[in-house]
């Protein structure tokens, strides 16, 4: 089903972006991400 493949692709993209963000911030695990690691857009 095309919609199922689309969702799988979207989840792959999110996982890749999360991996890159964690690498750039030095986080090795999700639990190492804190509010200080996040940026607010528009502030």
C-alpha positions, 0 to 999 in steps of 0.5 A: 500500500502506497500510504504505508510506504509513505509513512515508513519513509517519513519515519525513516526521515525523522530517525535520520534527522534525530540521529544527525541532531544527536550527533551534532549535540554530542548526545549518545542516547535520547535521555541525554537530550535536555531543554538546553539542547533544544532551540526555540524558533522565532525567539 
